[in-house]
Amino acid sequence: MSGAIIPSLSPKATMTLLKIDNIVKDYPLPKKHLLRKAPVFRALHGVSFELEKGESFGLVGESGCGKSTLARIIMALDSPTSGSVFFDGQDLFEISHQALRNLRRNFQMVFQDPYSSLNPRKKILSVISEPLDTLERDISTKDRRERVADLLSEVGMNSGDMDKYPHEFSGGQRQRIAIARALITKPSLIVADESVSALDVSVQAQVLNLIMDLQEKYNLTYVFISHDLSVIEYVTQNLAVIYLGRIVEQGRTDRIFSQPRHPYTQMLLEAIPSVDPQVKKKKKGSPAISNLSESGCSFIDRCYLASEICRSKIPELEDTGGHMVACHNSNAE
């Protein structure tokens, strides 16, 4: 996919579209909370990365690692405790409310559950055109219907579907409707948060192919969030692996899949089901609850490479020859 897209990009299209700079997000904890060692729970620990226009970037990790929190911050639906999000050179949390409102047409989101993200009381016409109600209030009824009809055709549905309700469609069709809604404002960036995890495998493939076709046609930039590494491998060019709010490995998707350096990434890859009965999974550490201390590596309780330095020093994300890894012992045999 990347080989088909990148050569056709103009010099302007290779500019940095999204820059995440040292994002920290804290949530206050109740005084009697079991995990209360501090007044707050830190969901994100200084996360940083950049996306070029037309790029597909994956975020992977187990549930609770901070993926969806980061997605909400990218979409400016939640504010970081510290750090910045730059979209097309503008800091989303420093510009005015009106400027942010105007900028929102350029970044949209596709949520995990296509049924709960669609208003069951509204027809598909209203669902898809809803962003236009705030961004293009002077649009005529005729133009609205024409744009919705065109988008339905783009995602493989019929124009007559706009007069139906969400419950009249299958899960895959509802997710196509959600994608059409995200495209209605002609955005540059789409954040897809577990957007195919609620679908059957065969339907997943159809929706993923649609997503890739739309990227090639409109030069879209994607942040694709998933716990399913097989999906990430299929649709992304670059990848960041997150564990308890920290990026532990980052680089080209194909390189990380072929040469994983962090023990957590290795564990995730080995968890991918195999149809080969001869393939045996290697046990790497205990599935115990990870260390939440700020004094050392948070993965230490599950790591087969853990050493004394891991208990006293948090590993920094460093280039180990090809991609970035946050591990004191990533070069160990």
C-alpha positions in Angstrom: 0.0 0.0 0.0 2.8 2.5 1.0 4.6 1.8 -2.3 1.5 2.8 -4.2 0.9 6.0 -2.4 4.2 7.7 -1.4 5.6 8.2 -4.9 2.6 10.2 -6.0 2.7 12.6 -3.1 3.6 16.2 -3.8 6.3 18.0 -1.7 3.5 19.7 0.3 1.8 16.4 1.0 4.9 15.1 2.8 4.8 17.9 5.4 4.1 17.1 9.1 0.4 17.1 9.6 0.2 16.0 13.2 2.7 16.5 16.0 2.2 15.0 19.5 4.6 16.7 21.8 5.3 15.2 25.3 1.6 14.6 26.2 1.0 13.8 29.9 -2.5 13.0 31.1 -3.4 12.7 34.8 -6.7 11.7 36.4 -7.6 12.4 40.0 -8.0 9.4 42.3 -10.5 9.1 45.1 -8.9 9.3 48.6 -9.8 5.7 49.3 -8.8 4.2 45.9 -6.9 0.9 46.1 -4.2 2.1 43.8 -3.8 5.5 45.4 -0.1 6.1 45.9 -0.5 9.7 44.6 -3.4 12.1 44.2 -3.6 11.3 40.5 -3.3 8.3 38.1 -1.0 9.1 35.2 -2.6 7.6 32.1 0.0 9.0 29.6 3.7 9.6 30.4 5.2 12.1 27.9 4.0 10.6 24.7 5.5 12.1 21.5 5.4 11.3 17.8 4.8 12.9 14.4 2.7 12.0 11.3 3.4 13.0 7.7 0.4 13.8 5.5 -0.8 10.6 3.8 0.7 8.3 6.4 -1.0 5.5 8.3 0.2 5.4 11.9 -0.7 2.6 14.3 -1.1 2.6 18.1 -1.2 -0.8 19.7 -1.3 -2.1 23.2 -3.5 -3.9 25.7 -6.7 -2.5 27.1 -6.0 0.3 29.6 -2.7 1.3 28.1 -3.9 4.8 27.2 -4.7 4.4 23.5 -8.2 5.8 23.7 -7.2 8.6 26.1 -4.6 9.7 23.5 -7.2 9.5 20.7 -9.5 11.8 22.7 -6.6 14.3 23.2 -5.7 14.2 19.5 -9.3 15.0 18.7 -9.3 17.8 21.3 -12.2 16.1 23.1 -10.1 16.0 26.3 -7.3 18.3 27.4 -3.8 17.0 28.4 -2.3 17.8 31.8 0.8 19.0 29.9 2.2 18.8 26.4 0.9 20.0 23.0 -0.9 18.7 20.0 -0.1 20.5 16.7 -2.3 20.0 13.8 -1.0 21.6 10.6 1.2 23.8 12.7 -1.5 25.0 15.1 -1.6 24.0 18.8 -5.1 22.8 19.4 -5.0 23.8 23.0 -3.7 27.3 22.5 -6.0 28.6 19.7 -9.4 30.1 20.4 -12.6 28.1 20.7 -13.8 29.5 17.4 -10.6 28.7 15.6 -10.7 25.1 17.0 -14.3 24.8 15.9 -13.3 25.8 12.4 -10.3 23.5 12.4 -12.3 20.5 13.4 -13.6 19.9 9.9 -10.0 18.8 9.0 -9.9 15.9 11.6 -12.6 13.4 12.3 -13.0 10.2 14.3 -14.4 6.7 13.6 -15.5 5.0 16.9 -15.4 1.4 17.9 -19.0 0.5 18.1 -20.9 1.6 14.9 -24.3 1.2 16.6 -23.7 3.3 19.7 -22.0 6.0 17.7 -25.0 6.5 15.5 -28.1 8.2 16.8 -30.9 5.5 16.5 -33.6 8.1 16.3 -32.2 9.8 13.3 -32.2 8.8 9.6 -28.9 8.2 7.9 -29.2 11.5 6.1 -29.2 13.3 9.4 -26.5 11.1 10.9 -24.0 11.6 8.1 -24.7 15.3 7.5 -24.7 16.2 11.2 -21.1 17.8 11.1 -22.4 20.1 8.4 -25.0 21.5 10.8 -22.3 23.4 12.7 -19.7 23.8 10.0 -21.8 24.7 6.9 -25.1 26.0 8.2 -26.0 27.7 5.0 -25.9 24.5 2.9 -29.2 23.8 1.0 -31.3 20.7 1.5 -30.5 19.6 -2.1 -26.8 20.0 -1.7 -26.9 18.1 1.6 -28.7 15.1 0.0 -26.4 15.1 -2.9 -23.2 15.1 -0.8 -24.6 12.3 1.4 -25.6 10.3 -1.6 -22.1 10.7 -3.1 -20.5 9.5 0.2 -22.8 6.5 0.5 -21.7 5.5 -3.0 -18.1 6.0 -2.0 -18.4 3.6 0.9 -20.3 0.9 -1.1 -23.9 1.7 -0.2 -27.0 3.0 -2.0 -28.2 6.6 -2.0 -31.7 5.3 -1.0 -30.1 4.2 2.3 -30.1 7.8 3.6 -33.8 7.6 4.4 -33.4 4.5 6.6 -32.5 4.2 10.3 -29.3 2.7 11.8 -31.1 -0.4 13.1 -32.0 -1.4 9.6 -28.3 -2.2 8.8 -25.7 -4.8 9.7 -22.7 -4.0 11.8 -20.4 -3.7 8.7 -22.9 -1.4 7.0 -23.2 0.8 10.1 -19.4 1.1 10.2 -19.5 2.2 6.5 -22.0 4.8 7.5 -19.7 6.0 10.3 -16.9 6.3 7.8 -19.1 8.3 5.5 -19.9 10.7 8.4 -16.2 11.1 9.0 -15.6 12.0 5.4 -18.5 14.5 5.0 -16.2 17.5 6.0 -13.4 16.3 3.6 -10.8 15.9 6.5 -7.1 15.5 6.2 -6.9 13.2 9.3 -9.1 10.4 10.6 -8.6 8.8 14.0 -10.0 5.2 13.9 -10.3 3.9 17.5 -10.8 0.1 17.3 -13.0 0.7 14.3 -13.2 -2.9 13.2 -12.9 -4.8 16.5 -16.7 -5.2 16.8 -17.1 -6.7 13.3 -16.9 -10.3 12.1 -13.5 -11.2 10.5 -14.9 -11.3 6.9 -16.6 -7.9 7.4 -13.4 -6.5 9.0 -11.5 -7.3 5.7 -14.1 -5.5 3.7 -14.0 -2.4 5.9 -10.2 -2.4 6.0 -10.0 -2.6 2.2 -12.4 0.4 2.0 -10.3 2.4 4.5 -7.2 1.8 2.4 -8.9 2.6 -0.9 -10.2 5.9 0.6 -6.7 6.8 1.8 -5.3 6.3 -1.7 -8.1 8.3 -3.3 -8.1 11.2 -0.9 -4.5 11.1 0.5 -5.9 10.7 4.0 -3.8 10.5 7.1 -4.8 7.8 9.6 -4.2 7.2 13.3 -5.3 3.6 13.6 -5.8 2.4 17.2 -6.1 -1.3 17.8 -5.2 -4.2 20.1 -5.2 -6.5 17.0 -1.7 -6.5 15.6 -2.8 -8.4 12.4 -5.0 -5.4 11.6 -2.2 -2.9 12.3 0.2 -4.8 10.1 -2.3 -4.7 7.3 -3.1 -1.0 7.2 -0.2 1.0 8.7 3.2 2.1 7.6 4.5 3.2 11.0 3.7 1.9 14.5 4.0 2.8 18.2 3.6 0.2 20.9 2.2 1.6 24.2 2.4 0.0 27.6 0.9 1.7 30.6 0.9 5.1 29.0 4.5 5.0 27.6 5.7 4.3 24.1 8.0 1.3 24.4 8.8 0.7 20.7 8.3 2.8 17.6 9.3 2.6 14.0 8.3 1.2 10.6 5.5 -1.4 11.0 7.2 -4.0 8.8 10.5 -3.7 10.8 8.9 -4.0 14.2 7.0 -7.1 13.1 10.1 -8.7 11.7 12.5 -7.6 14.4 10.7 -6.8 17.6 13.1 -5.5 20.3 11.0 -4.8 23.3 9.8 -7.9 25.4 6.3 -6.5 25.5 6.2 -6.2 21.7 7.5 -9.8 21.4 4.8 -10.9 23.8 2.1 -9.2 21.8 3.3 -10.8 18.5 3.5 -14.2 20.0 -0.1 -13.9 21.2 -1.3 -13.7 17.6 -3.2 -17.0 17.0 -1.5 -19.4 14.5 -3.3 -22.0 12.4 0.0 -24.1 12.5 -0.3 -26.7 15.2 3.5 -27.0 15.2 3.9 -23.4 16.4 4.6 -23.3 20.1 4.3 -20.1 22.1 7.3 -19.2 24.3 6.5 -18.1 27.8 8.0 -14.7 28.5 7.5 -13.7 32.0 4.5 -13.8 34.3 1.1 -12.3 33.5 1.2 -10.5 36.9 -0.1 -7.0 37.4 2.6 -4.6 36.2 4.6 -2.4 38.5 3.0 1.0 38.8 6.1 2.6 40.4 7.7 5.7 38.8 11.1 4.5 39.9 11.7 1.8 37.3 10.4 0.0 34.3 6.7 -0.6 34.5 7.0 -3.9 32.5 9.5 -5.4 35.0 7.0 -7.9 36.6 6.3 -9.5 33.2 9.7 -9.2 31.6 12.1 -12.2 31.0 15.0 -9.8 30.5 14.6 -7.8 33.7 17.8 -6.8 35.5 18.7 -4.7 38.5 18.8 -1.4 36.5 15.2 -2.0 35.5 14.1 -1.6 39.1 15.8 1.8 39.6 15.7 3.6 36.2 12.9 4.2 33.7 14.2 3.3 30.2 14.2 6.1 27.6 13.0 5.7 24.0 16.3 5.4 22.0 17.4 4.4 18.5 18.8 0.9 18.7 19.5 0.6 15.0 16.5 0.9 12.7 13.8 1.8 15.2 13.2 3.3 18.7 13.0 1.0 21.8 12.6 1.8 25.5 14.4 -1.1 27.1 17.7 -1.3 29.1 18.3 -4.9 27.8 16.9 -4.8 24.3 20.3 -5.9 22.9 20.5 -8.9 25.3 20.3 -12.4 23.7 
